[in-house]
Amino acid sequence: YDVGDLTQIVYKRESVKTAPLVYNGFWKWNSHKEQGIPAYIIVRNDEDGKPYAKVITLDKGKGMKYVPSAAFDQKLSRHIYEKYNSYIFESSHFEIDEKGNPFYVTPYVTHTIGIYGGKKITGAIVTDPCTGKMKDYKLKDIPSDVLKNIKKATLGDSDKVNVGEGVIAIGNALGYGQSVTT
């Protein structure tokens, strides 16, 4: 196996990074497709602030079968598309819940027309990679009590910035892709 992309999440009130193990090719998937991927990784900081990784092994028989690195009907994007074929999907992100159960979040979008194009996230499919069960969460249906607990970033006013002041600019300059500039 190889280590997949890291995703930063809050797990048990602590900021951690998680990464799934991924199949490192078709033949690895083919020889392990029945049991699935057996583990994922959590990266934390120790008392001195140094990162360390811990491999979390899933219970026997509960391997992750529906993952992006699988093939055919176990490939996550194909599995989702078979049921939700009218959506336009973004990339899937690996996460874990407070009990350590893995899942993938796959947002879907509506494209908008404009000078530089654009898209609007309208919902997400949450998939249990061990069972393949999926749930569709539409953005408009998120309860207000959940939305009020989501902390929003406070953005500054570029008209009030003085020359020489430090800033962080996040954007999509002239449609060339996302960027962060300091």
C-alpha positions in Angstrom: 0.0 0.0 0.0 0.9 3.7 -0.3 -0.2 6.6 1.8 -2.9 8.7 0.3 -3.4 12.5 0.6 -3.6 14.0 4.0 -6.8 15.8 5.1 -6.8 18.1 8.2 -9.7 17.6 10.5 -10.8 18.1 14.1 -10.8 14.7 15.8 -11.8 14.4 19.5 -11.3 18.2 19.9 -7.8 18.0 18.4 -6.5 19.2 15.1 -5.1 16.1 13.3 -4.4 15.0 9.7 -5.7 11.8 8.4 -4.7 9.8 5.3 -6.1 6.5 3.9 -3.8 3.8 2.7 -4.2 3.4 -1.0 -3.7 0.5 -3.4 -0.4 1.0 -5.3 -1.7 -0.5 -8.5 -4.3 -2.7 -10.2 -2.7 -6.0 -9.0 -2.6 -4.9 -5.4 -6.3 -4.1 -5.6 -7.1 -7.3 -7.4 -5.4 -9.4 -4.8 -6.9 -7.5 -1.8 -10.4 -6.5 -3.1 -12.3 -9.0 -1.0 -10.9 -7.7 2.4 -10.3 -4.1 1.3 -7.7 -1.7 2.7 -7.1 -2.6 6.3 -5.9 0.7 7.8 -5.5 4.5 7.7 -3.1 6.9 9.3 -3.6 9.7 11.8 -0.8 12.4 12.2 -0.7 14.3 15.5 1.8 16.5 17.2 3.5 15.3 20.4 4.1 17.4 23.5 7.1 19.0 21.8 5.1 19.9 18.7 6.8 17.3 16.5 4.4 15.3 14.2 4.1 11.6 14.6 2.0 9.1 12.6 -0.1 6.3 14.0 -1.5 3.5 11.8 -5.1 2.7 12.8 -6.1 -0.8 11.9 -9.7 -1.5 11.1 -11.5 -4.5 12.6 -11.1 -7.7 10.8 -13.5 -8.0 7.9 -14.2 -4.2 7.9 -11.6 -3.1 5.3 -12.2 -0.1 3.1 -13.4 -1.5 -0.3 -15.0 1.6 -2.0 -11.9 3.9 -2.4 -10.5 6.1 -5.1 -7.6 3.7 -5.7 -9.8 0.7 -6.3 -10.9 -0.5 -9.8 -14.1 -1.3 -11.5 -17.2 -1.3 -9.3 -15.2 -0.7 -6.1 -13.7 2.6 -7.5 -15.3 5.3 -5.3 -16.1 7.7 -8.1 -17.8 4.9 -10.2 -19.7 3.6 -7.2 -21.1 7.1 -6.4 -21.9 7.9 -10.1 -23.9 4.6 -10.5 -26.4 6.0 -8.0 -26.1 9.8 -8.5 -25.4 10.1 -12.2 -27.0 13.5 -12.6 -24.5 15.4 -10.3 -21.2 17.0 -11.2 -18.7 15.9 -8.6 -15.5 17.4 -7.1 -12.7 15.4 -5.6 -13.4 13.0 -2.6 -11.9 13.7 0.8 -11.0 11.1 3.4 -12.2 11.8 7.0 -13.0 9.9 10.2 -15.8 10.4 12.7 -15.4 10.8 16.4 -15.4 7.0 16.8 -12.6 6.6 14.2 -14.9 5.3 11.5 -13.6 6.2 8.0 -15.8 8.0 5.4 -15.4 9.9 2.2 -17.0 13.3 1.5 -17.6 14.0 -2.2 -19.1 17.5 -2.9 -21.2 18.1 -5.9 -21.6 21.4 -7.7 -23.7 23.5 -10.1 -21.7 25.4 -12.7 -22.4 29.1 -13.1 -21.8 31.3 -16.1 -19.7 34.4 -15.8 -16.6 36.2 -17.1 -14.3 33.7 -15.3 -16.7 30.8 -14.9 -17.5 29.4 -11.6 -19.3 26.8 -9.6 -21.4 26.6 -6.5 -21.3 23.6 -4.1 -24.9 22.4 -3.7 -24.3 19.3 -1.6 -22.2 16.3 -0.8 -22.3 12.5 -0.9 -20.9 10.9 2.2 -19.8 7.3 1.6 -18.8 4.6 4.1 -15.8 3.0 2.3 -16.3 -0.3 4.2 -19.9 -1.0 3.2 -20.4 1.3 0.2 -23.5 2.9 1.8 -24.0 6.5 0.7 -26.1 9.5 1.9 -26.9 12.6 0.0 -26.6 15.9 2.0 -28.0 18.9 0.1 -26.6 22.2 1.3 -30.1 23.8 1.4 -31.2 21.1 3.8 -28.6 21.6 6.5 -30.4 22.5 9.7 -29.9 26.1 11.0 -28.6 24.8 14.4 -25.8 23.0 12.5 -24.9 26.1 10.4 -24.8 28.4 13.4 -22.0 26.2 14.9 -19.8 26.5 11.8 -17.2 29.2 12.4 -16.7 31.6 9.6 -13.4 33.2 8.7 -13.3 37.0 9.2 -12.0 38.7 6.1 -10.4 42.1 6.0 -11.2 45.0 3.7 -8.6 45.5 1.0 -9.5 49.2 0.9 -8.3 49.6 4.5 -4.9 48.0 4.0 -1.8 50.3 4.2 1.3 49.9 2.1 3.8 47.6 3.9 1.1 45.8 6.0 1.2 42.0 6.0 -1.8 40.3 4.4 -2.8 36.9 3.1 -4.6 37.0 -0.2 -6.6 33.9 -1.3 -8.2 33.8 -4.7 -8.5 32.8 -8.3 -6.5 35.6 -10.1 -7.9 36.0 -13.6 -9.2 32.5 -13.6 -5.8 30.8 -13.5 -6.6 28.6 -10.5 -6.6 28.9 -6.7 -3.6 30.7 -5.1 -2.5 32.0 -1.7 -0.2 34.9 -1.6 1.4 36.7 1.4 
